[in-house]
Amino acid sequence: MTPASAPAVPLIELLGLAHPPVAITFGTEPATSSDRSLPAQPAGCCFWEPAQRQPLDTRAADHANCSTGSYTHGLIDMATAASGADTATLISSGWITPADFGLVAHLPFRPTSIRYEPLTDATSPDVVLVRLSPSSLMTLQGACPDLRLATRPQCQIIPLAYSGQIAVSPGCAVSRARTGLPAQEMTCALPSASLPAVIDRLRQAVAADQAATGYAATDRRRFAALD
């Protein structure tokens, strides 16, 4: 296990994750894999779930079916994203306004490759993606009350985390439809560099929750149950 992947186990244990964390690394060189058998996907967020099990080396073309996602990941500029037929559909439906689209977070550079892989396999990731339940969000918010709840689109949590923010998304209708993300789950992106500090704060928050839960459970037994 590399120093970068070491936080995987405590993240899973402290947050009670049902799925392994995913590492995202932005490259400045062409993708290392020459295998172009990667099947086309409707959006970059569709790589998140399979990357829990295997590394995926992607390029701009692998994200090109979603103009919004390509923009958030720095692969195209705003003018190109705004001119996409898919963007026009989202705007005409009222899902997002042109003004709100202009406020969507995006990477400040154009990566030549984006690698998605299990955090346990990563060596130097930029962002770590986790899938949260309401309970695990409670724990994370208790540890990191300054986390940011991001609006649509869901994928903007990636550039937000790259900028140093812990970003949580309740999901967005487009991404949920494309990925099949369960209704009881949401996504969170963490800056890789902040993981040691986050884990320390999680340990404190979990200990505090356990103490408070013990008190509350004992207190509850003093009262009669209501039918």
C-alpha positions in Angstrom: 0.0 0.0 0.0 1.4 3.4 -1.0 1.2 6.5 1.3 -1.4 7.9 -1.0 -3.6 4.8 -0.8 -3.2 4.3 3.0 -6.3 6.5 3.9 -8.6 4.0 2.0 -9.1 1.7 5.0 -9.8 4.4 7.7 -12.1 6.2 5.3 -14.2 3.0 4.8 -14.3 2.2 8.5 -14.9 5.7 9.9 -17.6 6.6 7.3 -19.1 3.1 7.2 -18.8 3.2 3.4 -20.5 0.4 1.4 -18.3 1.1 -1.6 -14.5 1.5 -1.9 -13.2 5.1 -2.5 -12.1 6.0 -6.0 -8.9 8.0 -6.8 -8.9 10.5 -9.7 -5.6 11.6 -11.1 -5.3 14.3 -13.8 -2.4 13.7 -16.2 -0.3 16.2 -18.2 0.9 13.4 -20.5 -1.1 11.1 -22.8 -3.0 8.2 -21.1 -0.6 5.4 -20.2 -2.8 2.7 -21.5 -2.8 2.0 -25.2 -5.9 -0.1 -24.9 -8.8 1.7 -26.6 -11.4 -1.0 -26.0 -13.0 1.2 -23.3 -16.6 1.3 -24.4 -18.3 4.6 -25.0 -20.1 6.1 -22.1 -22.8 8.9 -21.9 -20.7 10.9 -19.4 -17.5 10.9 -17.4 -19.5 10.1 -14.2 -20.2 6.7 -15.6 -16.6 5.8 -15.0 -16.9 6.3 -11.2 -18.6 3.1 -10.3 -16.5 0.7 -12.4 -13.4 2.4 -11.1 -14.2 1.0 -7.7 -12.9 -2.3 -9.2 -10.4 -1.5 -11.9 -8.2 1.3 -13.2 -9.6 3.3 -16.2 -7.3 5.6 -18.2 -9.5 8.1 -20.1 -8.9 10.9 -22.5 -11.1 13.9 -23.6 -12.9 11.7 -26.3 -14.1 9.4 -23.5 -15.9 12.3 -21.9 -17.1 13.9 -25.1 -20.8 12.7 -25.0 -21.4 15.1 -22.1 -20.6 18.7 -22.7 -21.3 19.7 -19.1 -18.9 17.0 -17.8 -16.3 17.8 -20.3 -16.4 21.4 -19.2 -16.2 20.7 -15.5 -13.2 18.5 -16.1 -11.4 21.2 -18.1 -11.6 19.3 -21.4 -13.5 22.0 -23.3 -14.1 25.7 -22.8 -17.4 27.3 -21.9 -18.2 28.4 -25.4 -17.8 24.9 -26.7 -19.9 23.4 -23.9 -22.6 26.0 -24.3 -22.9 25.2 -28.0 -23.5 21.5 -27.4 -26.8 20.0 -28.4 -27.0 18.2 -25.0 -26.5 21.5 -23.2 -29.3 23.1 -25.3 -31.6 20.3 -24.2 -30.8 20.8 -20.5 -31.3 24.6 -20.8 -34.5 24.4 -22.8 -36.0 21.9 -20.3 -35.4 24.4 -17.5 -33.0 22.0 -15.7 -30.3 24.7 -15.6 -30.3 28.3 -16.7 -27.6 29.9 -18.8 -26.6 32.1 -15.9 -26.3 29.1 -13.5 -24.3 27.2 -16.2 -21.8 30.0 -16.2 -21.2 29.5 -12.5 -20.4 25.8 -12.7 -17.0 25.0 -11.3 -14.4 23.6 -13.7 -10.7 22.6 -13.6 -8.4 25.5 -14.3 -6.4 23.5 -16.8 -6.9 21.0 -19.6 -5.7 17.5 -18.5 -4.4 15.2 -21.3 -5.6 12.2 -19.4 -7.9 11.3 -16.4 -7.2 8.1 -14.5 -9.9 6.6 -12.3 -9.0 3.7 -10.1 -9.5 2.2 -6.6 -7.8 4.4 -4.0 -6.0 1.3 -2.8 -4.1 1.2 -6.2 -3.3 4.9 -6.5 0.1 6.5 -6.1 -0.5 10.2 -6.4 -4.2 11.1 -6.8 -5.6 14.6 -7.0 -9.1 13.9 -5.8 -10.8 11.0 -3.9 -14.4 10.2 -4.6 -16.7 8.4 -2.1 -20.3 7.4 -2.1 -22.1 8.5 1.1 -25.2 7.4 2.9 -27.1 9.9 5.0 -25.4 8.4 8.1 -22.0 8.8 6.6 -22.7 12.3 5.6 -23.7 13.0 9.1 -20.4 11.8 10.3 -18.4 13.7 7.7 -20.3 16.9 8.3 -19.7 16.5 12.1 -16.0 16.2 11.4 -15.8 18.9 8.6 -18.6 21.4 9.1 -17.1 23.6 6.4 -17.8 21.1 3.6 -19.7 22.5 0.6 -23.0 21.2 -0.6 -22.8 21.5 -4.4 -25.7 22.3 -6.7 -26.2 20.6 -10.1 -24.4 19.3 -12.0 -23.1 16.6 -9.7 -19.7 16.4 -11.5 -18.6 19.8 -10.4 -17.6 18.3 -7.1 -14.5 17.1 -8.8 -13.0 20.6 -9.7 -14.3 21.9 -6.3 -12.2 19.2 -4.6 -9.3 19.9 -6.8 -9.4 23.5 -5.6 -9.2 22.3 -2.0 -12.8 22.1 -0.9 -14.6 19.1 0.4 -17.7 19.0 -1.9 -20.8 16.9 -1.4 -23.5 16.5 -4.0 -27.0 15.0 -3.5 -26.7 13.9 -7.1 -28.3 15.4 -10.1 -31.2 14.0 -12.1 -29.0 13.7 -15.3 -26.2 11.8 -13.6 -28.5 9.6 -11.5 -30.3 8.6 -14.7 -27.0 7.8 -16.5 -25.3 6.0 -13.6 -28.1 4.3 -11.7 -26.8 5.9 -8.4 -29.2 4.6 -5.8 -31.6 7.1 -4.2 -30.2 6.5 -0.8 -26.6 7.4 -1.8 -24.9 10.7 -2.7 -21.4 11.5 -3.8 -18.5 13.4 -2.1 -15.1 14.5 -3.5 -12.2 15.1 -1.2 -8.9 16.8 -1.9 -6.3 14.1 -1.7 -3.9 16.4 0.2 -6.4 16.9 3.0 -7.1 13.2 3.7 -4.8 12.9 6.7 -6.4 15.9 8.4 -9.9 14.7 7.5 -9.2 11.3 8.9 -8.0 12.7 12.2 -11.1 14.9 12.4 -13.3 11.9 11.6 -11.8 9.9 14.4 -12.7 12.6 16.8 -16.2 13.0 15.4 -16.9 9.2 15.5 -15.8 9.1 19.1 -18.0 12.0 20.0 -21.0 10.4 18.2 -20.5 7.1 20.0 -20.5 8.9 23.4 -23.6 10.9 22.5 -25.3 7.9 21.1 -24.7 5.9 24.3 -26.2 8.7 26.3 -29.2 9.1 24.0 -29.9 5.3 24.0 -29.8 5.2 27.8 -32.0 8.3 28.0 -34.6 6.9 25.6 -35.2 3.8 27.8 -36.6 6.1 30.5 -39.6 6.9 28.3 -42.6 4.8 27.3 -42.8 3.8 23.6 -45.6 5.3 21.5 -47.8 3.1 19.3 
